[in-house]
Amino acid sequence: MIIYGLAALILGILVILWAGGLYFFKTAIRRTPKTFLVDNPNLKTEAEEELISNATDLHWFDAQQSVSVMIRSHDGLKLYGTWLSAKQPSAPTVILAHGYSGRGREMAGFARFYAETLGYNVLMPDDRGHGESEGDIIGFGWLDRKDYVQWIGWVLERTGKHSDIVLHGISMGGATVLMTGGEELPDQVKAIVSDCAYTSVEEELIFQLKQLYKLPAFPFIPITSLITKWKAGYSFKEASALKQLTKVQVPVLFIHGEADTFVPTAMVYPLYEACATDKELLTIPRAGHGTAFRMDPKRYKSVLEDFLQKHIS
């Protein structure tokens, strides 16, 4: 009887842990409303797109003659984006990568700077599981890296093989462009700009589990990662911007707010150290998560423009 009772207890614990893993999978990985982001003390804004784009930027974006574009991912999803053509056909192109639970539109502030000040073409994709794009799974940059390789190919088909390309992402998008940089890319990709990226999905979710639920990493992260591998095709540990950086071949500008408590500022330093190419690091005092561009736009734009002038012909 004692053995049966102990077995039942162990089974009950395993069922509870598995149920917890399914809950966290649905909360973080499934395409569902992200209620945990509402009133989050580590995010100082009510709307995600307000992190980097104010009402003036959004009004500017809506007034542009943009084109809705679509590609089909390697696994059959329709992925949508917005294209803004530069006035000069020979202009470089920036591909902007948005953050978790966001969409391409939230990058309007960056799009305006690249288009108006630098004269770039701008591509603003909606990641799989976000915005207008199909998909029930959030890739945290790892699944998206292959999609961005395809978007790069789309740009080259549209602009020609002589167009230089910059990848610029914020938050999850910052990790996405670093992960993309670790793939085999065409020579036309000249630089990466990564703003407030996490080192890996595992480390970011461990941090958020403690912040939001006051729970330890074990056993919840390993169980949820196992479920994610089963249902989404990737594990938290393999989804690492830090590991991908060892394969990056182009210059990287790292940016982070010094008051970021959502993706902690400390994550930018190992990312910077792992990069073996030409690199620069910009930290903005008092800037929280995703707010560096708005907190100190003059310095942000100046450093970004100087960085691009060094590496874009």
N, C-alpha and C positions, 0 to 999 in steps of 0.2 A: 504493500500500500504506500509506503514512504517513497519507493522508487517511482510509482505511478504519479504520486502527488508532485514529486520534484520534476518529473518530465512534463507534467501539465503546466507547472509554474514556468519552466523554461520556454515551453511552447507559447504560453501566454505573453511572456516578455518579448519573444521574437515577433509575434503578431503585432504587438503594440509598436515595436521599433519599426517594423516594415510599414505599418500604417502611418507612422510619423514621417518616414522617408517619402512615402507617396504624397503626403500633405506638402512637404517642402518642395518636392518635384513639381507639383501642381502650382504652388505659390511662386516659385522662382523660374521654372523652365517652361511650363505651359503658357500658351498665349491666353492669359486671363487678366482681368483688371488687377492692377498692382496697388491694392489698397494700402499696403504697408509703406508706400511712398508718400501717402497723404499725411500731412502734418508731421512728417519725419523731422525731428530736430536737427538732423545733419544735412538737411536740404533746406536752404533758406528762401525757398520760393514756392508758390502754390502751383505753378505750371512749369513743366519741364522745359518748354521752349523759351520761357522767360529767363532761364539761366544764361543764355548767350544771345538771345534776340529780343529786343524790346519792341514795343508797338510800332515804332517808326521803321525798324528793319522789316517787320512783317508786312507793313503797308507797302514798302518799297518792293518786296518780293512779289506781292500780289499784283503789282502794277507792271511787272516785267512780262515780256513776250516769251514766256517759257514754253517748253515742249515736254509733254509726258511721254516717256519712253519705257520700253519693256524688254527684258531678256528672260529666257527660260533657264533655270539653274540646271546643273548636271543631274539633279535628282527630280527634275520635272516641275518645279515650282515656277509660277509666273512672278517675277520680281520687277517692281516698278520704280521709276526714278524721274527726276525733273532735270531738264537740260536747259542751261542758259548759254547762248552763243556769244562769244566775244565779238567785238567790232572788227578785229583783225583776224583773218583766217589763219595766220601763222602763230596765233597766241598759244601759250601753254594752257594746260587744263588741270584743274584741281578736282579731285574726287573727295567729297566730304562725307564722313562717317558719323552718324548721330549716336546718341546714347541709349541706354537701356530703357525700354518702354516708350521711346521717342519715335521720330520719323524724320525724313529728310528736311521737311519744312522748318524744323527747329534750328537748322543751321543757317537761317536767313542772314544773321549778322555777319557770319564768315563769308557767305556768298556775296554779300554786298561789298565787303572789303576786297575780295579777290576780283570781282567784276569791275567795280568802279575805280578803285585805286590802282590795282595791278593789271587790269585789262585781260584777265584770264577767262577762258571758258570754265563753266561750273557744272558739275554733275552731282546731284543730291539724291542718292538712292534711299529707298525705304528697305531696311533689312528684312530678311525672311522673318515672318512672325510679327512684323511691325507695319504700321501705316496701311498702304494699299496693297502691299505685297502679300502673297500667299504664304501659308505655313502655320502650323500649330505649335511649333517648337522654337524657343529662343536659343540661338547658337552661341551667345556670349562672345562672339568674335571668332570662335573656332570653326563653326560651320560656315560662318560668313566669309572667312578668308578666301575660300574657293569661289564664292560669289563675286568678291571684289576682283579676283583675277579675271573673271569673265567680264566684269564691268570695264576693266582696263582694256581688254580686247575690243569691247564695244566702242570705247573712245577712239582707239586707233583706227577702227574701221570708218568712223565718222570723220575724224580730223586728218587722217593720213599718218604715215609712219614717221614723219619728222616732227610730230608734236610731243613736247616734253610733258610729263605728268607728275603731279604732286599728290600724295595721299595725306589727308589731314582729318584726324578724328578726335572726338572728345569723349571722355569717360569710357563706356564700353566701346565706342568708336575709336578711342585712342588705343585700346588694346587690339581692336580689330585691324587697324592699319599696321601695327607691329607684327601681328600674327601673319598678315598678308605679306609683309616684307620678308618673312622667312621662307616664302614659297619661291619657286623659279619664276622670275618676272622678266618682261622684255626690257631692253636697254633704255626705252623711253621713260621708264619710271626713274626719276632723278632724285627724289627726296621724300622724306616722311616727317610729318609733324604730329606728335602724340601728346595730347592734352589730358592730364589727370587719368592716365591709364592705370589699371591694376596689374600686378605681376602675373597672377594666374587666377583662374576661376576658383580654384580650390582655396587660395589664400583670401580672396575677397569674400567668399561665402562663409568661411570660418569667421572672419571679422564681423560680417553682418549677423551671423547666428548668435554671436555673443552680444552684439549691440542691441538687436531687436528682441531676442528671446531669452537672453541670459543663459544660454545652453553651451555645453562644451562641444568641441568638434567631434569627438568620438562618443557614441557610434553614429551620430546623425549624418555627418558629412560622408563617411564611407558608404553608408546605406543609400543615401540619396544619389551619390555618384554612381553606384551600381545600378540603380533604377534608371538613371539618366543614360548610362551606357546601353542598357537594354532597350529603352524606349526612344532615345534620341540619337544614339550612335556615337556618343563621346563621353569620356570621363572627365571629372573636374581636374584631375592631375595633369592629363595630357593637354588640356586647353591652357597653355602657358605662353604668355607673351615673352616671359623671361627666356625660355628655351628657344623660341623662334628668333629672338634677337641675335643669337649666336650665328645665324645664317643670313642675317640682313647684310646687303651689299651696298646700300646707299646711305648718304648722310641722314642723320636723325636729329630733329629738334625736340627735346623733351620739355614740357611745360607742366607746372603743377601749382595750385594755390597752397600757400603756407598754412592756411587755416582749414584745410580740407579734412573733415572728419567722416566722410562717407567712403571715399577711397583715400585712406590716410596718406598724407604727404610722404611718409617714410618709404612708401612703395616706389617712388620715382628714383631713389638713389641706387638700388640694385639694378633697376632697368638701365639707368645711365651707365653703370659700371659694366654691364653685360654687353654693351654695344661696342663693337670693335672697329666701326667706321668713323668717319668724321662726325662729331656730335657736339651739341650745345645743350645747356640746361638753363631754363628760366623758371624761377619761382617768384610768385607774386605775393607780397605781404598782405595779410588780412583777407585774402581771397578764399572762399569756401569752395565746395565741389562744383566744378564747371563754371565758376564765376570769374576766373582770371581775366577773360577777355573784356568783361564789363567793369571789373574793379579797376583795372589800369589799362585802358585801351591804347593810350599813347605808347607806353612801353611795350606792350604786347605786339602792337602793329610794327613798331620800329624794329624790334628784335626779329620778328617774323620776316619782314621785308628784307632786312640785311642778310638773313640766312638764305632766303630764296635767291637773292642777287648773286650770292657766292656760288650757287649750285645749279641755277637754271640759266641756260644760254639765252 
